[in-house]
Amino acid sequence: MKKLVPDPPPASIPQFDIPDFSFITPPSTEQCDALVHGLTLTVQQTYIVLLDSEPGPQRDAMAMNIRLLCRMVSALTEYSDLPV
């Protein structure tokens, strides 16, 4: 039987291994909260660009940026008073 809807293409987003982030001098709670807030807004805006992009290098770059930003937010949550 012939498929009416083809299978989606395999994920084209490169799966690079993103290193963990660490801080030489831990940020203060206020600095950390401000950074988490700014990074969260950046993730949201980058996600909008990702959704509006056609598959290709720009979309791959936006996905990688989101992964890097999320890794940074995860590293900052150790020093933040914000709820996880």
N, C-alpha and C positions, 0 to 999 in steps of 0.2 A: 504494500500500500504506500502511495506517495504521501509525503508530509505536506500538509497544507501551510504550516508555518515552519520555516527553517529554524534550526537550532541557532541560538545567539552565538556570535563569534567569541572565541576565548578572550579572557581579559587581556587587554593590550597594555595595561599599566605596569611599568617595570616594578619588580618586587625587590628593590634594593634593600640591603640590610642597614637600617638607620641606627647609628650608635646612640647609646644612652647619653644624656646630658648630665653634667655635674657642675657644681659651682666651687670655685676656689674659695671665695668668701660668700657664705650664705646671705641672701638678700634679707632685709628686714621684712616684717610682716606687711607693713604698708607698701613697700616696694613690690613685694610678691603679689599682693592683691591687685595692685595697679597693673602689673605685667600680665597677670592671668586675665584680667578684664580686657586689656588691649589685645591680647592674643586670641581670646574668644571672639571678639568682634572681627578680627582678621580672618579667623577660620570661617565664620559665617559669610563674610563677603567673598572669600575665595571659593567657597562652596557654590555660591550663586554663579560665579564665573564658570566653574566646572560644569554646572548643569546646562549653561547656555553655550558651551563649547561643543563643536563637532569632535568626534574621535580623531585623535592625532597628537602631535607633540605638545600643543598648548594644553590639551586636556590632561595628558600625562604629567606635565609640569604642575598643573593646579593640584592634581591628586598627590603628587610628591610633596608639594608645599603644605597641604593639609596634614599629611602624615608627620612632617617635621614639626609643624606648629603644635599638633596634639602631643608629640613626644616632649616638647618644651613645657607645655601646660602640665603634663604628668610630673615632670621633674620639679616644677614650682609648687605643686600641691603639698609637698612635704613641709614647706615653710609658710603655708597660707592658712588663714583662719576661715577661708571660704568653704562652704560645704561641698563635698565631692559628689 
